[in-house]
Amino acid sequence: MKNKVLTIVASGITMLCLSCNPNPATAVRNQVPEKIKITKDELLNKIKGGWAGQVIGCTYGGPTEFSRSAFFI
């Protein structure tokens, strides 16, 4: 038991240390600009895509959402 806990803690610390970004040049590139230009057609397309994704997810997930057999698929 003590070995498992030690392994989990060591793995977590290792992943935390490896996930840090030591290169500040890439941090500047990953920032979101203050203003984003997008046309109305592109925005409408993105909104329709979001709604389509929600409808598809509810349609396929609804019948199995609270059924016990969904956990054993």
C-alpha angles and dihedrals in degrees: 000000000000090000092053093051092047091049093049093048092047091049091050093050091047093051091047092052094046094049094061116104110229094180110083092191091070091047090061091050092053095058120110115242118243094241128029121197116215131158122240090246092054091048092049090049091052092048092050090048091053092050091047090053092051093048093048092047093050092045095053097033099044099077093050102034099103101015118115092224091065090076093055100050 
